[in-house]
């Protein structure tokens, strides 16, 4: 994993990360976050978010899937308590920074564990947290596909 100590949860970083996307998509993300009343905002606990950002670069130091199951479960609990945008950008960052030989980054590992818990483990104590993270990723992937579908004007020519 690249050594990159930046506060990826800060409002400034979040504005940079999400600012390049279409305004309609950013509006969708605002609506999604407004529905999530259980999350904690950066402004409530800035020191905690900064400490979490400092810990992220160390994730790739634990490589074996069996060894990092507890860490993945801990991430699910933490990511579900964050606003959607911070949670999703953290998953993206974790995946992009991975140098793991398995070629499955931490973001993908966390998402796959969320999917498994949500779909297959009804009695798991992390069921609600896993569902939150899983649904966020599903929502964003489905919405991105729709945005790409309806914004792809090159094939039809310019709008009149």
Secondary structure, DSSP 8 states (H G I E B T S, - for coil): -------TTSHHHHHHHHHTS-HHHHHHHHHHHHH-TT-B-TTT-HHHHHHHHHHHTTGGG---TTTTHHHHHHHHHHHHHB-HHHHHHHHHHHHHH---TTS--HHHHHHHHHHHHHHH-TT-TTHHHHHHHHHHHHHHHHHHHHHHHHH--TTT-S--
